[in-house]
Amino acid sequence: MVALAWLPDETVFSFCSRVHISLGYQYPHQTTKNLFQVDRAIIAHDLPNRLEYLEARYDGKLGTAEELAKTRTVLAFYL
């Protein structure tokens, strides 16, 4: 797994995009399988979805699923 840290004001979507590029993946389903344990290309990137898998993948170093939802997605805007 690529060890990446958050960039200032980065969202989950942009973080996942950086992982996708840095690992040289060609297809979106490769990234979703790696980070979210789901083998499909379609995943809601703007609202919280399967963030507990992202938390587990990085051993909580990126934050908890709840923290990610509240600070790294547009959820706060809609709340």
C-alpha positions as CSV (number, residue, x, y, z in Angstrom):
1,M,0.0,0.0,0.0
2,V,1.2,3.4,-0.9
3,A,1.9,5.5,2.2
4,L,0.3,8.9,1.5
5,A,-0.6,11.7,3.9
6,W,-3.5,14.1,3.5
7,L,-2.8,17.2,1.5
8,P,-4.3,20.5,2.8
9,D,-8.1,20.5,2.2
10,E,-7.9,17.2,0.4
11,T,-11.1,15.1,0.0
12,V,-11.4,11.3,0.1
13,F,-12.0,11.5,-3.7
14,S,-8.8,13.3,-4.4
15,F,-6.9,11.1,-2.0
16,C,-8.2,8.0,-3.8
17,S,-7.3,9.6,-7.1
18,R,-3.7,10.1,-6.0
19,V,-3.5,6.4,-4.8
20,H,-4.9,5.3,-8.2
21,I,-2.3,7.3,-10.1
22,S,0.6,6.4,-7.8
23,L,-0.1,2.7,-8.0
24,G,-0.3,2.9,-11.8
25,Y,-3.8,1.5,-11.9
26,Q,-5.6,1.6,-15.3
27,Y,-9.1,0.9,-14.2
28,P,-11.2,2.4,-11.3
29,H,-12.3,-1.0,-10.0
30,Q,-8.6,-1.7,-9.1
31,T,-8.6,1.3,-6.7
32,T,-12.0,0.5,-5.2
33,K,-11.0,-3.1,-4.6
34,N,-7.7,-2.0,-2.9
35,L,-9.2,0.8,-0.7
36,F,-12.8,-0.2,-0.2
37,Q,-12.9,-4.0,-0.6
38,V,-15.5,-3.8,-3.4
39,D,-14.7,-4.9,-6.9
40,R,-16.7,-2.4,-8.9
41,A,-15.9,0.9,-10.5
42,I,-19.0,2.8,-9.3
43,I,-18.7,4.0,-5.7
44,A,-20.1,7.3,-4.3
45,H,-17.0,9.5,-4.1
46,D,-18.7,12.6,-2.8
47,L,-20.6,11.2,0.1
48,P,-19.5,8.8,2.8
49,N,-19.5,5.2,1.6
50,R,-17.5,2.3,2.9
51,L,-15.1,4.6,4.8
52,E,-14.6,2.0,7.5
53,Y,-12.6,0.0,4.9
54,L,-10.4,3.0,4.1
55,E,-9.8,3.5,7.8
56,A,-8.8,-0.2,8.2
57,R,-6.6,-0.2,5.1
58,Y,-4.5,2.6,6.6
59,D,-4.8,1.3,10.2
60,G,-6.6,4.5,11.2
61,K,-3.7,6.8,10.2
62,L,-5.9,8.8,8.0
63,G,-8.6,9.1,10.7
64,T,-11.7,7.2,11.7
65,A,-14.5,6.6,9.2
66,E,-16.6,9.2,11.1
67,E,-13.8,11.8,11.0
68,L,-13.3,11.1,7.3
69,A,-17.0,11.5,6.6
70,K,-17.2,14.8,8.5
71,T,-14.0,16.4,7.4
72,R,-13.0,14.9,4.0
73,T,-16.3,14.6,2.2
74,V,-19.1,17.0,1.3
75,L,-21.3,15.6,4.1
76,A,-20.6,18.6,6.3
77,F,-22.0,20.8,3.6
78,Y,-25.2,18.9,3.5
79,L,-25.6,18.6,7.2
